[in-house]
Amino acid sequence: MSSAEGPKFAQAATEMTERLKALGPNPAKASAAKAAQAAIAKE
């Protein structure tokens, strides 16, 4: 996209944001957080 295509970029960014929100949280991140909490609990 060129700099003259601002509205096109805004539309693409909006569509991507909607898709990401529909997917929800990253399950890998949740697994990593649980593993970190388990490691801390063992200390």
C-alpha positions in Angstrom: 0.0 0.0 0.0 1.2 3.5 -0.8 0.9 6.5 1.5 -2.0 7.6 -0.7 -4.1 4.6 0.4 -4.8 5.7 4.0 -8.4 4.6 3.9 -7.5 1.2 2.5 -4.9 0.7 5.3 -7.4 1.8 7.9 -9.9 -0.8 6.6 -7.3 -3.6 6.6 -6.2 -2.7 10.1 -9.9 -2.7 11.3 -10.5 -6.1 9.7 -7.4 -7.6 11.2 -8.3 -6.3 14.7 -11.8 -7.8 14.4 -10.3 -11.2 13.4 -7.9 -11.2 16.3 -10.6 -10.3 18.8 -12.8 -13.1 17.4 -9.9 -15.6 17.9 -9.5 -14.7 21.6 -6.5 -15.0 23.8 -3.4 -16.9 22.7 -3.6 -20.5 24.2 0.1 -20.8 24.2 0.5 -17.8 26.3 -2.0 -19.2 28.9 0.0 -22.4 29.0 3.2 -20.6 29.6 1.6 -18.6 32.4 0.4 -21.7 34.1 3.8 -23.3 33.8 5.4 -20.2 35.4 2.9 -20.2 38.2 3.6 -23.9 38.9 7.3 -23.3 38.9 6.9 -20.5 41.4 4.6 -22.6 43.6 7.3 -25.3 43.8 9.9 -22.8 45.3 
